[in-house]
Each structure stands twice: as structure tokens, then as C-alpha cells.
């Protein structure tokens, strides 16, 4: 099966890119095809101990990043703590399509109790921290194989074969709207990285 890209990601060269994972110390690092991201997150949420938390990392504007220094994009990080499994699944149900398809937003879920965490990064790279052997079964259940050398989209980027990420809008909403929509539920700004 061909590797599927989310809406907000484009890449000229997908040669050798497949859904796969690699275990590194206390992290399960993976690259996941678009159609497998949501089922993967649902299964991981089912295994995370309660209470859970949800977080979103939104890119700062170009001007904000310049003011913060360096030649990198900084991100504003927002959290919603104390979620039940049902609340986390409801967030994924309500905003999952938008979060997964936005090429500029990173997000994830974790356990306030065990500190296990799933982090959905840019270019469809997903990292799971904590009990990696425990979460490895989730990947296997979806037919995602282990590899000795994980190949990411970044590995294929070059001047001849660029990649790009962009923000998306789905049904009139953008990822920035999630923060405002969940503010009354307790979502708060934590830091800028």
C-alpha cells in the first residue's frame, strides 16, 4: 500500500517511505501513513492511564519567532489536563481530522499518572514515550512493522525534492480555533518553545 500524506503535507519524493516504527531507549519513533494515524491514536488513548492530558503546539508567527531569536519556528504550547479517556476520545472525534491534517500543528495526549505520551509531530512522525514495549502491540495490531532504521520524510527532502507543510481549514475551522473552543473546559497556555 502506498504511503498516504495528510492534507497539509506535500513531498516530491516518497521513495522508501513506509509506515514503520523503531524503538530507541525510552521512545518508540514512527512514521505513519495518513489513514493509520487516527486508528493508532484511538488505540493508544485506550491504553493510556487516567487522568489524561491533551496538548497542542501552534507555530508562532514569523514576527514572533524573529523576536524570540534564532532561525527556527517557535511554538506556543497549550494543555488541557485531567481528561478522562472519554474526554480525550471526544477531543479526537471532534478535532482529529483537523489536527491530523494540519501540516503546521503538533499535538498529543498523555497520562498525568504514568507520564506515557503520544506526540504527533510534523511530517507524520509520531513518537510514543514511556512503556514502549506496551505500546508496541498497538503498532503491530495495525500492521505497522518494526524497522532497524526508520526512514522519515525528512530523509528524502533536498533542493531537487522539496517538501512543504501548510495549515488547513476544515469546515471553517483552523487549529487556532481549538484553543478558544476548549478554553472554558480548562485549556491553558503553558509556554513558548
Secondary structure, 3 states (H helix, E strand, C coil): CCCCCCCCEEECCCCCCCCEEEEECCEEEEECCHHHHHHHHHHHHHHCCCCEEEEEEEECCHHHHHHHCCCCCCEEEEEEEEECHHHHHHHHHHHHHHHHHCCCCEEEEEECCCCCEEEECHHHEEEEECCHHHHHHHHHHCCCEECCCCCCHHHHCCCCCCEEECCCCECCECHHHHHHHHHHHCCEEEEEC
